[in-house]
């Protein structure tokens, strides 16, 4: 489905947000996502979403306790 629609379901869903978050962990395990072009394209698409950029910025501005 991801290769057809760009999302895990027919359209953008919470599952896509979760997949994006989990795939962000891959560099911590020295896993290069470019080995999987569909996942690489998914990550680039998600990163370019305005809502994702806003979430990243909000997290960046969060102070640790």
Helices and strands as residue ranges (DSSP letters): H 2-5, H 14-23, G 26-29, G 33-35, H 37-47, H 50-60
